Amino acid sequence: MAQATTRSGFIANLGKIYGGYTGGFIFFVILLAIAEQMGVPNKIIGYAFVFLTIGVYAYIGILSRTSELSEYYVAGRVVPPVFNGMATGADWMSAASFISMAGGLYLAGYGGLGYVLGWTGGYVLVAVLLAPYLRKFGQFTVPDFLGVRYEGNTARVCGVIVLFSASFTYIVAQTFGIGIITSRFLGIPFEVAIFVGLLGILVCSMLGGMRAVTWTQVAQYIILIIAYLTPVVWLSTTLYGLPIPELTYGQALNEIAELEKKLGIVKPHVAAYVDAKGQFSWVEFHNFWALVLCLMVGTASLPHILMRYFTTPNVRDARKSVAWSIFFIFLLYFTAPAYAAFAKREVYRDVIGQQISSLPAWVQNWSQVGGLLTIKDGNSDGILQLSEFVINQDIIVLSMPEIAGLPYVISGLVAAGGLAAALSTADGLLLAIANALSHDIYFKMIDPKASTVRRLVVARALLVIVAIIGAAVAGTRPAGIIQMVAWAFSLAAAGLFAPLVLGIWWKRTTSTGAILGMMSGFGVCLYYLIATRYFDMPLWFGIRNISSALFGMPVAFIVTWVVSLMTAPPSKEMQDFVDSIRTPKGDLAWVRGSQHE
Amino acid sequence: MAAMTPAQRDAHWSKTSRLMWTIMALWFFFSFIIPAFAVQLNNIVIAGFPLGFYFAAQGSLISYVVLCFWNASAQNKIDEEFGVAED
């Protein structure tokens, strides 16, 4: 009983607790700023940021330890919408969003906005089509829903296979990102850094499962949003007098347009659907909307995101929670183009066309660090032309504090933010995978009589095993991290969106239809991916394989539709079950497997 | 509180579906129709922002946040109207 009161006391005081935490964090940053002014070396500051933040996450992880199934799998279903929104924000924003996206926008201009649209718009689909209904369903995992709605383990296993393919691809990319950040800021070899990061991930999630991960993610969101906003807010204030970079970067765009004319750059930053020569291209046009579609539908199909809405107290809160999620995600995403604009303005104004011997300090510093920024005087004229300046997209966010003239402590803060983003996403993914294996495969299929204790042991063991395998694969430095992430989205979209949406919105969907739809959609998508990536198959209609779901999704829908109509309609019990899912109030109608713990 | 009659249940679902289609139509508009005209919209510049670029970078994002909050409150109203909102 005392446990229950402490837990409810916690929920009632969330605002105060996290308010205190935020204040404490800001105080910590100020302390480190003072330390830097007093001469403490940068390396120590870097270590302080990394180890202190991981220490806090571990502390929260320990405080959230549990031996209760519903707390381990769905955080006890007590997470209020605003905090669940923050946790989802952290879960969503990975190292890719935090570090690479602004850089991607710098390099691609309008073309990169496909990622901005694609990684936000999907939440409308989640809110309207899926979250409230999955919450009413109320079990622990997405394959749970598939197994009940489509009457058996075939659907459940298909769900697990798609979940695993998408989430594992994604987690390898995340672990790789964690390795990069940790190795750069701790100065240790990449292979070692990956396992340090791994430990960071595990301490957050092992003892408390979803309960620990949720509350840690709220803490991580606070750090990552402070870290992301600080450099650009500062730069916006110094350049334009207004601390709202999302409004002031319009002026930067103006300046960029003029600099582009002056420097003779043919591909304008803001021009839509242009190729490298600045000419309109239908291939670019079609790839843009195809990517937007695949990323949005993928958002609404990724189990680690859908799982986040199982943790709210009820259906109404699930809907509100999706709204808060997109709001907190929006805060970062609508700032990313400002990063790109400010960086480009700086580069075009003070770097390109300047004497190579007198480039700004940040350029000189970063060109020393292996491979991220290269300057080569190809024509030996002593002046830097655009083609002689090669910048890795990851630098844009990492170097912004220096561009803004901020002290090193802010660079450390940005590193802590990137680490928070990467750890939170890795935790969410790892939990989704381990929970599917322990709950859907082990408990539901191998040993339905397993005790609570045994189920939790299996869940935790799988967490460690999957994490180690993920780290090992990441250690092989697979190429194309953003590509891998986009593939994960397409695989999930092609395999899961049709059975989930049709299962809720079309009562006539039959089990056979859904299962065949899942397999064919996922199969087509996977085929396109592998054939174009490893076997040099030419692209279909010029659509790049980061949008493979463009082909897989329609196949999934059509096959599900046709086969459902060809097979016997679902039973009256199943139709009543779907009706009860569509009604927030009241119990679920009975079908086999619908009663949960 | 008595469960809904089949007629009420159908009415509830029909209103829910109509809200869903409305929101989906607006989502589609901001995600695909507006970006389809980005080249033309870019000719309009407000506060330094070419309009086509602005929508993809910020305008459509704002619409998503609004749509999600609107969905939460509008659907809740529908649920309350039919007595199926949770306590």
Interface residues (C-beta under 8 A of the other chain):
Chain A: Y110 L113 G114 V116 L117 T120 G121 Y123 V124 L125 A127 V128 L129 P132 E246 L247 Y249 G250 Q251 A252 L253 N254 V270 A271 A272 Y273 F280 F288 W289 V292 L293 M296 N314 V315 R316 R319 K320 V322 A323 I326 F327 F330 Y333 F334 P337 D579 R582 T583 P584 K585 G586
Chain B: M1 A3 M4 R9 H12 W13 T16 L19 M20 I23 M24 W27 F30 S31 F32 P35 A36 A38 V39 N42 I46 A47 G48 F49 P50 G52 F53 Y54 A56 A57 Q58 S60 L61 I62 Y64 V65 L67 C68 F69 N71 A72 Q75 N76 D79 G83 V84 A85 E86 D87
